[in-house]
Amino acid sequence: MKVGLATHSGNRTISIPGEGNITLSFASLVSGDNLQISVIKTPSELGALNITSGTSQIGEMLATLNETRYSVIGTVFNIGPADIRLNGTLTVSIPYNTSLVTGEDSQVRMLHFTGTAWEDVTTLPPANGHSVTGTFIS
């Protein structure tokens, strides 16, 4: 007799008021079927993610990856719950307001916080002026 965990794949679209629809696609969700997205807002939550206030603009927030500073545009999201287990990949597509981008849309990146540092998980092609997509590998 073989005992194992049930897995399933699928897509979920979660509407975040004031932000739009976030789409999650996963190949093999092992546990934590109750996928949720929350908005990170408070200074203590942002500080825990190593996001700091910038000095060039009021309200600018910065994250650093490989000694490169990234300006945070739009909203920071937490996808959970923390005990979610995937076997494979999770692809996330997040809308953004192109008017917040000061350069080319191709410069928009999706960064993922690993618990200690940021990593670029942007899936190519890069952002298209409406949404940015990233893939996380478990």
Secondary structure, 3 states (H helix, E strand, C coil): CCCCCCCEEEEEEEEECCCEEEEEEEEEEEECCCCEEEEECCHHHHHHCCCEECCCCCCCEEEEECCEEEECCCCEEEEECCCCEECCEEEEEEECCHHHCCCCHHHCCCEEECCCCEEECECCCCCCCCEEEEEEEC
